[in-house]
Amino acid sequence: MTDSNIPVTETWLRKHRLQYTGATRHPFILSIRDGSVDFSSFKRWLGQDYIFVRSFVPFVASVLMKSCKDESSDDDDMELILGGIASLKDEINWFKQQASKYHVSLTSIIPQNANIKYCRFLESLTGSEVEYAVAITALWAIEVVYQDSFAHCLEEGSRVPHELQETCERWGNEGFGEFCRSLRGIVDRCLQKASPEVISKAEVCFLSVVEHEVEFWNMSVGDVGAV
Ligand SMILES: Cc1ncc(CN)c(N)n1
């Protein structure tokens, strides 16, 4: 239980503002927004993210399983997560289309270190010992970083290259924003009833996601430390 009426996610976003902004206003995203993006970075991101999304599917499936078993879950949770899985099928097809448009061969992508570590982290959350509240926190954090980042590219004053407008809309659109708000509502509801130990595990998990996201963007811009 938390002492105040402030939802847990709000307290985290205030407390970890710098880290969160580092992930959602990363130079790679800012370069898409201002139109200076290097297309070889974009292509690197595309190939690596395709690999990530394929690992993301079993992770989300494991959250779905937890939601069906956990007593703090309700029927709506299951349907929301199921909808998320269904849209990942579209996402995989979208990556394939984009890869063919940009001549990126998805069969020969070598996963980079940051990606491997992130996928391992996702796998570590699939075990039955990981609480639903912790796993759903990770899911929300993963989705909201992309939503917030790409929605920023659609805000007034941005100069996104025409070719990347669709990419920004994929994650920056209002429907995906609503999906993320619903996930956040689940996180806050679960954590309202959770023990201090679970709340603290969920906070660590939130921060880990934010760090992995920063490393993922770093890798995309070709940061040597990330290779
Ligand atoms: C690395 C990463 N993070 C989040 C998302 C959004 N599902 C993504 N596609 N890739």
PDBQT file of the ligand as one rigid body, heavy atoms in Angstrom, charges set to zero:
ROOT
HETATM    1  C1  LIG A 301      12.899  -1.783 -28.036  1.00  0.00    +0.000 C 
HETATM    2  C2  LIG A 301      11.429  -1.629 -28.180  1.00  0.00    +0.000 A 
HETATM    3  N1  LIG A 301      10.706  -1.147 -27.147  1.00  0.00    +0.000 NA
HETATM    4  C3  LIG A 301       9.336  -1.022 -27.293  1.00  0.00    +0.000 A 
HETATM    5  C4  LIG A 301       8.693  -1.364 -28.443  1.00  0.00    +0.000 A 
HETATM    6  C5  LIG A 301       7.222  -1.183 -28.584  1.00  0.00    +0.000 C 
HETATM    7  N2  LIG A 301       6.519  -2.398 -28.609  1.00  0.00    +0.000 N 
HETATM    8  C6  LIG A 301       9.482  -1.875 -29.462  1.00  0.00    +0.000 A 
HETATM    9  N3  LIG A 301       8.943  -2.249 -30.636  1.00  0.00    +0.000 N 
HETATM   10  N4  LIG A 301      10.868  -2.004 -29.330  1.00  0.00    +0.000 NA
ENDROOT
TORSDOF 0
